[in-house]
């Protein structure tokens, strides 16, 4: 009953978060990569060349995010959100109309910056700032848009590619993104603003103070968390980016592989709701050090799987981590570093994650071109997540005594 009252009383703002995270799908790798085969064929690109162009555009978007993300500490989400969604719609149209390979990094930059970058960032920062006691639940609800996009869009658009040219599908994506502009405006007519919050509505971080972005960057805990920020975006992105190649290696069709995405999404939704509930009750410090253990299992299974059943088991553990990753890191920044400068801090963290998503496809694509099989790469990736888990356990244990008692 309490949860239903929370959803009813905050439906306007939670819906805005869901809308932004859903529309961010058009700039996410799981969506862009379903067109990888067509893009490589049209422009005559190898795995490494396509991965390199994708990494270039994504890396530049990460750099721009460091600056642009901080704007959420100053301006209304409604104002920035409408501009971002218009930019996302134009970016989708650009992908449909682009005639030359050398413009691909520009188009990828626009898609990644407006989609994966700013749309996601706006939703997460808004939830972290607007909600304190119910931060975990708010983040879980808002990020259902990611899950909806992962479940619906790949299967739908892969099926549509059987009857429609892929260029027209990007125009459809542009139309959907553009329709989000008036909807967001309607939902946030009564938007809460950063300036309207009383001091009592802001939560303090370590040492009972609000940390700035520069102070956070110089603090040792940030660097203990760095591999954990980089890893999921780098290697989840690499996995979905090479989905066509993975389907070939595992001797299954591309449609069979994307048909597993709804299962992966269902698991991630369950894990996200569970982690949001647990976060509000036991706090981030007890949960976040262990959130990447499922990634170790997932990539070992992906490396060893010989058919659909093994891949499905891998998606189960990948979904667990995706759900945890949708709530815990966002709450971590607010809980450990305070909420007054959460937009700038989260923008820096988002830039690291976007940078990871730039590194993953490029490195894995070059590896494939050099003869390093994707299955061997998956085993190395599992080892990386063992290392990131150890660093989080040590770092969070050292930092926990500095949290305010209320945390």
C-alpha positions in Angstrom: 0.0 0.0 0.0 2.9 2.4 0.8 4.5 1.7 -2.5 1.2 2.3 -4.4 0.9 5.6 -2.6 4.4 6.5 -3.5 3.8 5.8 -7.2 0.5 7.7 -7.2 1.8 10.8 -5.4 4.9 11.0 -7.6 3.6 9.6 -10.9 4.3 12.8 -12.9 8.1 12.9 -12.1 8.6 9.1 -12.1 7.0 9.0 -15.6 9.3 11.7 -16.9 12.2 9.5 -15.7 10.9 6.4 -17.4 10.3 8.4 -20.7 13.9 9.7 -20.7 15.5 6.4 -20.0 13.3 4.7 -22.6 14.1 7.2 -25.3 17.8 7.0 -24.4 17.6 3.5 -26.1 18.1 5.0 -29.5 21.6 6.1 -28.4 22.4 2.9 -26.6 24.7 0.2 -28.1 22.1 -2.5 -27.8 20.0 -0.6 -30.3 22.6 0.8 -32.6 24.4 -2.5 -32.9 21.4 -4.3 -34.4 22.2 -2.4 -37.6 26.0 -3.3 -37.4 25.8 -5.8 -40.3 24.0 -3.4 -42.6 26.3 -0.4 -41.6 29.5 -2.5 -42.2 28.2 -3.8 -45.5 27.0 -0.4 -46.9 30.3 1.4 -45.9 32.7 -1.5 -46.5 34.0 -1.6 -42.9 35.7 -4.4 -41.0 34.9 -5.3 -37.4 37.9 -3.2 -36.2 37.1 -0.2 -38.5 33.5 -0.1 -37.4 34.5 -0.5 -33.8 37.1 2.2 -34.1 34.7 4.7 -35.6 32.1 3.9 -32.9 34.7 4.3 -30.2 35.8 7.7 -31.6 32.3 9.1 -31.6 31.6 7.7 -28.1 34.9 9.0 -26.6 34.2 12.5 -27.8 30.7 12.3 -26.3 32.3 11.3 -22.9 34.5 14.4 -23.0 31.5 16.7 -23.7 29.4 15.0 -21.0 31.9 16.2 -18.3 30.8 19.8 -19.0 27.2 19.3 -20.2 26.2 17.0 -17.4 26.8 19.7 -14.8 24.1 21.9 -16.4 21.6 19.8 -14.4 22.7 21.5 -11.2 21.6 24.9 -12.7 18.7 24.4 -15.2 15.4 22.6 -15.1 15.3 19.1 -16.4 12.3 20.2 -18.4 14.3 22.8 -20.3 17.4 20.6 -20.9 15.3 17.5 -21.6 13.4 19.1 -24.5 16.6 20.3 -26.1 18.2 16.8 -25.7 15.2 14.9 -27.1 15.1 17.2 -30.2 18.8 16.6 -30.6 18.2 12.8 -30.3 15.5 12.9 -33.0 17.8 14.8 -35.4 20.6 12.3 -34.6 18.4 9.4 -35.6 17.4 11.1 -38.8 21.1 11.8 -39.5 21.9 8.1 -39.2 19.2 7.3 -41.8 20.4 10.0 -44.2 24.2 9.7 -43.8 25.8 8.9 -47.2 29.5 8.6 -46.3 31.5 6.6 -43.8 33.6 9.5 -42.6 30.5 11.1 -41.1 29.8 8.1 -39.0 31.8 9.3 -35.9 29.8 12.6 -36.0 26.5 10.7 -36.1 27.6 8.3 -33.4 28.7 11.2 -31.2 25.3 12.8 -31.6 23.4 9.6 -30.8 25.6 8.7 -27.9 25.7 12.2 -26.4 22.0 12.8 -26.6 20.9 9.3 -26.0 23.2 7.2 -23.8 24.7 10.4 -22.3 22.3 13.2 -21.5 18.9 11.5 -21.6 20.1 8.9 -19.1 21.9 11.4 -17.0 18.9 13.7 -16.7 16.7 10.9 -15.5 19.2 9.6 -12.9 20.2 13.0 -11.5 16.6 14.1 -11.2 15.7 10.9 -9.2 18.7 11.2 -7.0 18.0 14.8 -6.2 14.2 14.8 -6.0 14.0 11.8 -3.7 16.0 11.1 -0.5 14.3 8.5 1.7 12.8 6.7 -1.3 15.8 7.2 -3.6 16.2 3.5 -4.3 12.6 3.1 -5.3 12.6 6.2 -7.5 15.7 5.1 -9.4 14.3 1.6 -9.8 11.0 3.0 -11.3 12.7 5.6 -13.5 15.1 3.0 -15.0 12.3 0.7 -16.0 12.5 2.7 -19.3 15.9 1.1 -20.0 14.4 -2.3 -19.4 11.4 -1.6 -21.6 13.7 -0.4 -24.4 15.9 -3.5 -24.1 12.9 -5.8 -24.2 10.9 -4.2 -27.0 13.1 -2.3 -29.4 15.8 -4.9 -30.5 13.2 -7.7 -31.2 10.8 -5.2 -32.9 13.4 -3.5 -35.1 15.2 -6.8 -36.1 11.8 -8.2 -37.2 11.0 -5.0 -39.1 14.4 -5.2 -40.9 13.0 -8.3 -42.6 10.3 -6.2 -44.4 11.8 -2.7 -44.4 15.0 -1.0 -45.3 17.1 -0.2 -42.2 17.3 3.5 -43.2 13.5 3.9 -42.8 13.7 2.3 -39.3 16.0 5.1 -38.2 13.5 7.6 -39.4 10.8 5.8 -37.3 13.2 6.1 -34.3 13.5 9.8 -35.0 9.8 10.3 -35.0 9.4 8.4 -31.7 12.1 10.6 -30.1 10.5 13.8 -31.4 7.1 12.7 -29.9 8.7 12.6 -26.5 9.3 16.3 -26.5 5.7 17.4 -25.9 5.1 14.5 -23.5 8.1 15.5 -21.4 6.9 19.1 -21.4 3.4 18.0 -20.2 4.8 15.8 -17.4 7.2 18.4 -16.0 4.9 21.5 -16.1 5.2 21.5 -12.3 8.8 20.3 -12.2 10.8 20.6 -9.1 14.0 22.6 -9.5 17.4 22.4 -7.8 17.0 25.9 -6.5 13.6 25.0 -4.9 15.0 22.4 -2.5 15.5 23.4 1.1 18.8 22.4 2.7 17.0 19.8 4.8 16.0 18.0 1.6 19.7 17.5 0.7 21.6 14.5 2.0 25.2 14.9 3.2 28.1 12.7 2.1 31.3 11.5 3.8 32.5 13.7 6.6 29.0 15.2 6.8 29.5 17.6 3.9 28.7 18.1 0.3 31.6 17.3 -2.0 32.3 19.2 -5.2 33.2 17.4 -8.5 36.9 18.4 -8.1 37.0 17.2 -4.5 35.5 13.9 -5.6 38.0 13.5 -8.4 40.9 13.9 -6.0 39.5 11.6 -3.4 41.0 8.1 -3.3 37.6 6.3 -3.2 36.7 7.5 -6.7 39.8 5.7 -8.1 38.9 2.5 -6.2 35.5 2.7 -8.0 36.9 3.6 -11.4 37.3 0.0 -12.8 33.8 -0.8 -11.5 32.4 2.3 -13.4 34.4 1.5 -16.6 33.9 -2.2 -16.8 30.1 -2.8 -17.2 29.8 -0.1 -19.8 32.9 -1.2 -21.7 32.1 -4.9 -21.8 28.3 -4.9 -21.9 28.7 -2.5 -24.8 31.2 -4.8 -26.4 28.9 -7.8 -26.0 25.9 -6.1 -27.5 28.0 -4.3 -30.2 29.2 -7.7 -31.5 25.9 -9.5 -31.2 25.8 -10.3 -34.9 29.3 -11.8 -34.7 28.5 -13.7 -31.4 25.4 -15.2 -33.0 27.6 -16.6 -35.8 30.2 -17.9 -33.4 27.6 -19.7 -31.3 25.8 -21.1 -34.4 22.5 -19.5 -33.7 20.6 -16.9 -35.8 20.6 -13.2 -34.9 16.8 -13.4 -34.3 17.3 -16.2 -31.9 19.9 -14.2 -30.0 17.8 -11.0 -29.7 14.8 -13.2 -28.7 16.7 -13.8 -25.5 16.8 -10.1 -24.7 13.3 -10.0 -23.1 14.4 -12.7 -20.7 17.5 -10.7 -19.9 15.3 -7.6 -19.4 12.9 -9.4 -17.1 15.8 -10.6 -14.9 17.2 -7.0 -14.8 13.8 -5.6 -13.8 13.5 -8.0 -11.0 17.1 -7.3 -9.8 16.6 -3.6 -10.1 13.4 -3.6 -8.0 15.0 -5.9 -5.5 18.2 -3.7 -5.2 16.0 -0.5 -4.9 14.1 -2.1 -2.1 17.3 -3.3 -0.4 19.0 0.0 -0.9 16.4 1.9 1.0 16.7 -0.5 3.9 20.4 -1.4 4.3 22.2 1.3 2.3 24.6 1.4 -0.6 27.7 0.5 1.4 26.6 -3.0 2.1 25.4 -3.8 -1.4 27.7 -2.1 -3.9 30.9 -4.0 -3.4 29.3 -7.3 -4.6 27.2 -6.0 -7.5 29.7 -7.2 -10.2 30.0 -10.8 -9.1 27.2 -11.9 -11.5 29.3 -10.4 -14.3 32.1 -12.9 -13.6 29.7 -15.7 -13.9 28.0 -14.3 -17.0 31.1 -13.9 -19.1 32.5 -17.3 -18.1 29.2 -18.8 -19.3 29.3 -16.7 -22.5 32.8 -18.0 -23.2 31.9 -21.6 -22.6 28.3 -21.8 -24.0 27.8 -24.1 -27.0 24.2 -23.2 -27.8 21.1 -21.3 -26.8 20.8 -22.8 -23.3 24.2 -21.7 -22.2 23.7 -18.2 -23.7 20.4 -18.0 -21.8 22.1 -18.8 -18.6 24.7 -16.1 -19.3 21.9 -13.6 -19.9 20.4 -14.5 -16.5 23.6 -13.4 -14.6 24.1 -10.4 -17.0 20.5 -9.3 -16.2 21.3 -9.5 -12.4 24.2 -7.2 -12.8 22.3 -4.8 -15.1 19.5 -4.5 -12.5 22.0 -3.8 -9.7 23.9 -1.4 -11.8 20.8 0.6 -12.6 20.3 1.6 -9.0 23.4 1.2 -6.8 26.0 3.4 -8.5 23.6 6.3 -8.8 22.7 6.0 -5.1 26.4 5.6 -4.2 27.3 9.1 -5.4 24.5 10.7 -3.5 25.2 8.7 -0.3 29.0 9.1 -0.2 29.5 12.5 -1.7 26.2 14.4 -1.0 23.5 15.7 -3.3 24.2 19.4 -3.6 26.6 18.9 -6.5 25.2 15.6 -7.6 24.7 16.7 -11.2 28.3 17.6 -11.8 29.6 14.5 -9.9 27.2 12.2 -11.7 28.3 13.8 -15.0 31.9 12.9 -14.3 30.9 9.3 -13.5 28.7 9.2 -16.6 31.7 10.4 -18.6 33.7 7.5 -17.3 31.0 5.0 -18.2 30.6 6.5 -21.7 34.4 6.3 -22.1 34.1 2.7 -21.2 31.5 2.2 -23.9 33.9 3.8 -26.3 36.8 1.5 -25.3 34.9 -1.8 -25.3 33.8 -2.1 -29.0 37.1 -0.7 -30.3 39.4 -3.0 -28.3 37.2 -6.1 -28.9 36.8 -5.4 -32.6 40.6 -5.0 -33.1 41.0 -8.2 -31.1 38.7 -10.1 -33.5 40.5 -8.7 -36.5 43.9 -9.9 -35.0 42.5 -13.4 -34.4 41.8 -13.1 -30.7 38.5 -14.9 -30.5 35.6 -13.3 -28.7 35.2 -16.3 -26.4 38.8 -15.9 -25.1 38.1 -12.2 -24.7 35.1 -13.1 -22.5 37.4 -15.0 -20.1 39.7 -12.0 -19.8 36.7 -9.9 -19.1 35.6 -12.2 -16.3 39.0 -11.7 -14.7 38.6 -7.9 -15.0 35.4 -8.1 -12.9 37.1 -10.2 -10.2 39.7 -7.3 -9.9 37.0 -4.6 -9.8 35.1 -6.5 -7.1 38.2 -6.7 -4.9 38.9 -3.0 -5.3 35.3 -2.1 -4.3 35.3 -4.3 -1.3 38.5 -2.7 0.0 37.6 0.9 -1.0 34.0 0.9 0.4 35.2 -0.8 3.7 37.8 2.0 4.2 35.3 4.8 3.3 32.2 3.5 5.3 33.3 4.9 8.7 33.3 8.4 7.2 29.6 8.3 6.3 27.1 10.3 8.4 25.4 8.2 11.1 22.1 8.5 9.3 23.5 6.8 6.2 
